[in-house]
Amino acid sequence: MTKRITGPKAAVLIAVAAIVLAAIVAVSRAQAPAQQQPLPPRLVVTVTQLKPDMVATWEDLQKNELIPAQKKAGLPWRHTLGNGVSGQSFTRVTIGPITSYAQLDMPGFITRAVSAEANANYNAKIRPTIESQRQYVQTLQGDLSIVSNSTTMLPLLVVQSVELLPGKGNDFAASMKEDYLPAYKKAGVKDYWVFVTNQGGPGGERVLVRPIAKYADLDRPGLLPQAGLSQDAQDKIGARRNATLASGARTEVFRFIPELSYGAPAPSRSTN
């Protein structure tokens, strides 16, 4: 799918989508014994701000060198997002699954799939394309999400980042469960994913991701009015959430890039 997201950071978050992603949201996980709950879906989200004249070079390196190595090294899926109608231009967000932090101790994908020399060559070519880059680890909060487990990625993701006040995590969760999720389901929402940022951002960050089919969906009323809630009810719900937030939310739209993506997340459990 947090401070308010600014510039390239918004991409992620993606989940946000990252990521946003179609985004997304169900993440591959290690299989747990039948009597145990599955591990929470966890994502590594990389937000890259590209130099404007190097976008095509970066994308070619992804398609021709990194993605083949990721597949060969066993990464089950990868999704890539780009900035949409809002946000900083020339932003790319890549999202993939991680089942344990121990995976980060392993050599990079190209080293594992080809060689250390090939990895060095790749790094020498990719560095000149990048203005800045930041990586995040995020975990899906299944009990606060609506998860259809659809394998079809919608083309756009609405990504919202909020930062909670200290000690307000339970209050935020209660508002999601009691106020927002019932209304969203009544409004016909099939997927709505809430991520917590574990690494790379503020400890109180939550990233809220909603896939949509087209920009015209943004012309519709908000989800609470679509659910038929009165203005008074909307105001009360908004006030309850606002009491948990350290700052206002920032919302951006990202687009799914099929040619820089492959595979699909494993089914993710949702209690909603």
C-alpha positions in Angstrom: 0.0 0.0 0.0 3.1 6.8 8.4 3.6 10.1 8.0 1.5 11.5 5.3 2.8 10.1 2.2 4.7 12.6 0.1 6.1 12.3 -3.3 7.3 8.8 -4.3 6.6 7.4 -0.8 2.9 7.4 -1.6 3.3 4.7 -3.9 3.6 2.1 -1.6 2.5 2.3 0.5 1.3 -0.3 -1.6 0.7 -1.4 -0.3 0.1 -0.3 -0.1 -0.7 -0.9 -3.0 1.9 -1.4 -1.5 1.0 -0.6 -3.8 -0.7 -0.7 -3.7 -1.8 -3.8 -5.3 -4.0 -4.8 -7.1 -2.4 -4.5 -4.6 -1.9 -6.7 -3.7 -3.3 -7.7 -1.1 -3.2 -11.1 -0.7 0.4 -12.0 -0.2 2.1 -15.3 -0.6 2.8 -17.0 2.7 4.5 -20.0 4.2 2.1 -22.9 4.9 1.4 -23.4 8.5 0.2 -26.6 10.2 -3.5 -27.1 9.9 -4.2 -26.4 13.5 -2.4 -23.0 13.4 -3.4 -19.7 11.8 -1.5 -18.8 8.6 1.2 -16.2 8.9 0.1 -12.7 8.1 0.8 -11.7 4.5 3.9 -9.6 4.4 5.2 -7.4 1.5 8.5 -5.8 0.6 7.6 -2.5 -1.2 10.2 -0.6 -3.1 9.4 3.0 -4.1 11.7 4.3 -6.8 11.9 7.8 -8.2 13.3 7.6 -11.7 15.2 10.2 -13.7 12.8 11.4 -16.4 15.1 10.6 -19.3 15.9 7.1 -17.9 12.4 5.6 -17.4 12.6 3.5 -20.6 16.1 2.2 -19.6 14.9 1.2 -16.1 11.9 -0.6 -17.5 14.0 -2.5 -20.0 16.4 -3.6 -17.3 13.4 -4.8 -15.2 11.9 -6.8 -18.1 15.1 -8.2 -19.5 17.3 -8.8 -16.5 15.7 -8.5 -13.0 12.3 -10.1 -13.7 13.8 -13.2 -15.4 16.2 -13.6 -12.4 13.3 -13.2 -9.9 11.4 -15.9 -11.6 14.4 -18.2 -11.8 15.3 -17.6 -8.1 11.7 -18.6 -7.1 10.0 -15.3 -6.3 6.3 -16.4 -6.9 5.0 -13.1 -8.0 5.8 -9.4 -8.4 3.6 -6.4 -9.1 4.7 -3.0 -10.4 2.8 0.2 -10.1 3.3 3.6 -11.7 2.1 7.1 -10.7 -1.4 7.8 -12.0 -3.3 11.1 -12.3 -1.8 12.3 -9.0 1.4 12.2 -7.1 5.0 12.7 -8.3 5.8 11.8 -11.9 8.2 9.0 -12.9 7.5 7.0 -9.8 7.6 3.2 -9.9 6.6 0.9 -7.0 7.5 -2.8 -7.0 5.8 -5.2 -4.6 6.7 -8.8 -3.7 6.1 -11.3 -0.9 8.3 -12.1 2.0 7.6 -15.0 4.4 10.4 -14.2 6.9 13.0 -11.5 7.4 15.6 -14.3 7.0 15.0 -14.0 3.3 16.7 -10.6 3.4 19.9 -12.3 4.4 20.1 -14.1 1.1 22.1 -12.7 -1.9 20.1 -10.7 -4.5 18.0 -12.3 -7.2 20.5 -11.9 -10.0 23.3 -13.2 -7.9 21.3 -16.3 -7.0 19.9 -16.8 -10.5 23.0 -15.9 -12.6 26.2 -14.8 -10.8 27.7 -12.1 -8.6 29.3 -10.6 -11.7 26.0 -10.4 -13.5 24.5 -8.7 -10.4 27.4 -6.1 -10.4 26.8 -5.4 -14.1 23.1 -4.9 -13.5 23.7 -2.5 -10.6 26.1 -0.5 -12.7 23.4 -0.1 -15.3 20.5 0.5 -13.0 22.1 3.1 -10.7 22.2 6.0 -13.3 18.4 5.6 -13.8 17.4 6.3 -10.2 16.9 9.6 -8.5 16.0 8.1 -5.1 14.8 4.9 -3.7 13.2 3.7 -0.4 12.1 0.3 0.8 9.3 -0.7 3.2 8.1 -3.9 4.8 4.3 -4.0 5.3 1.9 -6.5 6.7 -1.7 -6.9 5.7 -4.2 -6.6 8.6 -6.7 -9.2 7.5 -9.2 -8.5 10.2 -9.4 -4.9 9.0 -9.6 -5.7 5.3 -12.0 -6.9 2.7 -10.3 -9.6 0.6 -11.9 -11.2 -2.4 -8.8 -13.2 -3.4 -9.5 -12.3 -7.0 -6.6 -13.1 -9.3 -7.6 -10.4 -11.7 -5.8 -7.1 -11.0 -7.8 -4.0 -11.5 -5.9 -1.3 -13.4 -5.9 1.4 -10.7 -5.3 1.6 -6.9 -6.4 4.4 -4.6 -3.8 4.5 -1.9 -4.3 6.5 1.3 -1.7 6.8 4.1 -2.5 7.9 7.7 -0.4 8.1 10.8 -2.0 7.1 14.1 -1.6 8.9 17.4 0.4 6.8 20.0 -1.8 4.3 21.7 -4.7 4.7 19.2 -4.2 1.4 17.2 -7.1 -0.4 19.0 -9.4 2.6 18.5 -8.6 2.8 14.8 -9.1 -0.9 14.4 -12.5 -0.7 16.2 -13.6 2.1 13.9 -12.6 0.1 10.9 -14.5 -3.0 12.0 -17.6 -1.3 13.4 -18.0 1.7 11.1 -16.1 1.5 7.8 -16.1 -2.2 6.8 -19.9 -2.7 7.2 -20.5 0.4 5.2 -18.0 -0.5 2.5 -19.5 -3.9 2.0 -22.9 -2.4 1.8 -21.6 -0.1 -0.9 -20.4 -3.2 -2.9 -16.7 -3.0 -2.2 -15.0 -6.3 -3.0 -11.5 -5.5 -2.0 -10.2 -3.0 0.6 -6.8 -3.7 2.2 -5.3 -2.2 5.3 -1.5 -2.5 5.8 0.7 -1.7 8.8 4.2 -0.5 8.1 6.7 -2.6 10.0 10.0 -1.2 8.6 10.9 1.9 6.6 8.2 4.3 7.9 6.7 5.6 11.1 5.4 2.9 13.6 1.9 4.3 13.5 1.5 4.2 9.8 -1.5 2.6 8.2 -1.8 2.3 4.4 -5.3 1.8 3.0 -5.7 0.5 -0.5 -8.8 0.2 -2.8 -8.6 -1.2 -6.3 -10.8 0.6 -8.9 -11.6 -0.2 -12.5 -11.4 3.3 -14.0 -10.7 6.9 -13.2 -14.4 7.7 -13.7 -15.0 5.7 -10.4 -13.5 8.7 -8.6 -16.5 10.8 -9.8 -18.9 8.8 -7.7 -19.8 9.9 -4.2 -17.7 8.6 -1.3 -18.2 5.0 -0.1 -20.1 6.1 3.0 -22.8 8.0 1.0 -22.9 5.0 -1.4 -23.8 2.9 1.6 -26.7 5.1 2.2 -25.4 6.7 5.4 -26.9 10.1 6.4 -24.6 13.1 6.7 -24.9 13.0 10.5 -23.8 9.3 10.5 -20.9 10.1 8.2 -19.8 13.0 10.4 -19.9 10.8 13.5 -17.8 8.1 11.8 -15.3 10.6 10.5 -15.0 12.2 14.0 -14.3 8.9 15.6 -11.5 8.1 13.1 -10.1 11.6 13.2 -9.6 11.2 17.0 -7.1 8.4 16.3 -5.0 10.3 13.7 -1.9 12.3 14.2 -2.3 14.1 10.8 -4.6 14.3 7.8 -4.7 11.5 5.3 -3.0 11.8 1.9 -4.6 10.0 -1.1 -3.0 9.2 -4.4 -3.9 7.0 -7.4 -1.5 4.4 -8.9 -1.8 2.3 -12.0 -0.9 -1.3 -12.4 1.8 -2.1 -15.0 1.1 -5.6 -16.4 4.3 -5.8 -18.5 6.4 -5.3 -15.4 4.5 -7.7 -13.3 3.9 -11.5 -13.1 2.1 -14.1 -11.1 -0.6 -13.6 -8.4 -0.6 -13.7 -4.6 -1.7 -16.8 -2.9 -5.2 -16.6 -1.3 -5.2 -14.5 1.9 -7.5 -15.1 4.8 -9.9 -12.3 5.8 -12.3 -12.4 8.7 -14.6 -10.0 6.8 
